[in-house]
Amino acid sequence: MSLVELIAGAGGPALAASALGCLDRCVPLLGGDDETLRPLWTGLAEDADWGERLAKVRGDLGPAAAEAGGPGDETVPLVRGMLSAAPDALDAAALRVWADACSVAALRVHGLLDAYEDDAAWVEARRGGGAEGLPPLVAAELRRQTAVLELLAVQGTGGLRQALEISTEGRRVLRAVVSRRARGRS
């Protein structure tokens, strides 16, 4: 099943975890660490206080996000957009829109970091379900997004811990890429 089909068929908790995973994997670009989005993951698992936790995360990331990036860095506005688009309530319709937007933004971020300009190729891969021919970062992000949705389709909220592990792995990869790029510029 394609990523677009998985998003279309997912329920509220899976959509929230999918979007949150995309944001979590990209949060190093905003200066966030491994614990930045933990309150939101916990809120999903406990089905509690999403709006309050989201407001706190936005407040915590606000100053760092404002300072992140630099001239010509297209990735940071994409990640800021993921955070600002998060719905204040766990409404399935709003979560579907957010999950879809985060999916596209995360793939675009990974494409930019991979210096890959062919948006049409990854958009088509997203619709068709294949990662063949995509650069490594984009292909890996597409696989992670698909894995999270497939996992949650089978296990429901019981799969949140594994979804978080998938996101943690992706965050570490992205952090390493960003670190290498920064060293290359200096």
C-alpha positions as CSV (number, residue, x, y, z in Angstrom):
1,M,0.0,0.0,0.0
2,S,1.3,3.5,-0.8
3,L,2.0,6.1,1.8
4,V,-0.9,8.2,0.6
5,E,-3.3,5.2,1.0
6,L,-1.9,4.5,4.4
7,I,-2.6,8.1,5.6
8,A,-6.0,8.0,4.0
9,G,-7.0,4.8,5.8
10,A,-5.4,5.6,9.2
11,G,-7.3,6.4,12.4
12,G,-6.7,9.4,14.7
13,P,-3.9,8.0,16.9
14,A,-2.0,6.6,13.9
15,L,-2.3,9.9,12.1
16,A,-1.0,11.8,15.1
17,A,1.9,9.4,15.5
18,S,2.7,9.6,11.8
19,A,2.8,13.4,11.8
20,L,4.6,13.6,15.2
21,G,7.2,11.1,13.9
22,C,7.9,13.3,10.8
23,L,8.3,16.3,13.1
24,D,10.4,14.4,15.6
25,R,12.8,13.2,12.9
26,C,13.3,16.8,11.8
27,V,13.3,18.6,15.2
28,P,17.1,18.8,15.3
29,L,16.8,21.5,12.6
30,L,14.9,23.6,15.2
31,G,17.5,23.0,17.9
32,G,15.4,20.3,19.6
33,D,16.9,17.4,21.4
34,D,15.8,13.8,22.0
35,E,13.4,14.8,24.7
36,T,11.8,17.8,23.0
37,L,8.7,16.0,21.7
38,R,8.5,13.3,24.4
39,P,5.5,15.0,26.2
40,L,3.5,14.7,23.0
41,W,4.4,11.0,22.5
42,T,3.4,10.4,26.2
43,G,0.2,12.3,25.6
44,L,-0.7,10.1,22.7
45,A,0.0,6.9,24.7
46,E,-2.0,8.2,27.6
47,D,-4.7,9.9,25.4
48,A,-4.4,13.0,27.6
49,D,-3.7,16.7,27.5
50,W,-2.7,17.0,23.9
51,G,-3.5,20.7,23.6
52,E,-1.6,21.6,26.8
53,R,1.4,19.5,25.9
54,L,1.5,21.0,22.4
55,A,1.4,24.5,23.7
56,K,4.3,23.7,26.0
57,V,6.4,22.2,23.2
58,R,5.7,25.2,21.0
59,G,6.7,27.5,23.8
60,D,9.9,25.5,24.5
61,L,10.9,25.3,20.9
62,G,9.8,28.9,20.0
63,P,13.1,30.7,20.9
64,A,15.3,27.9,19.5
65,A,13.2,27.7,16.3
66,A,13.4,31.4,15.8
67,E,17.2,31.3,15.9
68,A,17.6,28.1,13.9
69,G,18.7,28.1,10.3
70,G,20.2,30.8,8.3
71,P,20.0,32.6,5.0
72,G,19.1,30.3,2.2
73,D,18.2,27.4,4.6
74,E,14.9,26.1,3.2
75,T,14.6,23.3,5.7
76,V,13.9,25.2,8.9
77,P,10.7,26.9,7.6
78,L,9.4,23.5,6.6
79,V,9.9,22.1,10.1
80,R,8.5,25.3,11.7
81,G,5.5,24.8,9.5
82,M,5.0,21.2,10.7
83,L,5.0,22.4,14.3
84,S,2.7,25.4,13.7
85,A,0.2,23.2,11.7
86,A,-0.3,20.7,14.6
87,P,-3.9,20.7,15.6
88,D,-4.8,21.7,19.2
89,A,-7.1,18.8,19.5
90,L,-6.9,15.1,18.4
91,D,-9.6,15.4,15.8
92,A,-9.2,12.8,13.0
93,A,-10.0,15.2,10.1
94,A,-7.5,17.8,11.3
95,L,-4.9,15.0,12.1
96,R,-5.2,13.6,8.6
97,V,-4.4,17.1,7.1
98,W,-1.5,17.5,9.5
99,A,-0.2,14.0,8.8
100,D,-0.3,14.5,5.1
101,A,1.4,17.9,5.3
102,C,4.1,16.6,7.7
103,S,4.8,13.7,5.3
104,V,5.3,16.0,2.4
105,A,7.4,18.5,4.5
106,A,9.6,15.8,5.9
107,L,10.3,14.3,2.5
108,R,11.1,17.7,1.2
109,V,13.5,18.4,4.1
110,H,15.3,15.1,3.5
111,G,15.4,15.9,-0.2
112,L,17.0,19.3,0.5
113,L,19.5,17.7,2.8
114,D,20.3,15.1,0.1
115,A,20.7,18.0,-2.5
116,Y,17.9,16.3,-4.4
117,E,15.8,18.7,-6.5
118,D,13.4,16.2,-8.2
119,D,10.3,16.8,-6.1
120,A,8.1,15.0,-8.7
121,A,10.0,11.7,-8.2
122,W,9.5,11.5,-4.4
123,V,5.9,12.7,-4.7
124,E,5.3,9.9,-7.2
125,A,7.1,7.4,-4.9
126,R,4.8,8.6,-2.0
127,R,1.8,7.9,-4.1
128,G,3.0,4.6,-5.6
129,G,4.8,3.1,-2.6
130,G,8.2,2.6,-4.0
131,A,11.5,4.1,-3.0
132,E,13.6,2.9,-6.0
133,G,15.7,5.5,-7.6
134,L,15.4,8.0,-4.7
135,P,18.5,9.3,-2.9
136,P,19.3,7.6,0.4
137,L,17.9,10.2,2.9
138,V,14.6,10.5,1.0
139,A,14.2,6.8,0.5
140,A,14.9,6.1,4.2
141,E,12.4,8.8,5.3
142,L,9.7,7.3,3.0
143,R,10.4,3.9,4.5
144,R,10.2,5.2,8.0
145,Q,6.9,7.0,7.3
146,T,5.4,3.8,5.8
147,A,6.8,1.6,8.6
148,V,5.1,3.8,11.3
149,L,1.7,3.7,9.6
150,E,1.9,0.0,8.9
151,L,3.0,-0.7,12.5
152,L,0.1,1.3,14.0
153,A,-2.4,-0.2,11.6
154,V,-1.6,-3.6,13.1
155,Q,-0.9,-2.8,16.7
156,G,-2.8,0.4,17.3
157,T,-1.6,2.6,20.1
158,G,0.3,-0.5,21.4
159,G,2.8,0.2,18.6
160,L,3.6,3.8,19.8
161,R,6.9,2.8,21.5
162,Q,8.1,1.1,18.3
163,A,7.0,4.2,16.3
164,L,9.0,6.4,18.6
165,E,12.0,4.1,18.1
166,I,11.7,4.4,14.4
167,S,11.6,8.2,14.8
168,T,14.5,8.3,17.1
169,E,16.6,6.4,14.6
170,G,15.7,8.9,11.9
171,R,16.3,11.8,14.1
172,R,19.9,10.6,14.8
173,V,20.5,10.1,11.1
174,L,19.3,13.6,10.4
175,R,21.3,15.1,13.2
176,A,24.5,13.4,11.8
177,V,23.8,14.8,8.4
178,V,23.2,18.3,9.7
179,S,26.4,18.1,11.8
180,R,28.4,17.0,8.7
181,R,27.0,19.9,6.7
182,A,27.9,22.4,9.4
183,R,31.4,21.1,9.6
184,G,31.7,21.3,5.8
185,R,30.7,24.9,5.8
186,S,33.3,26.0,8.5
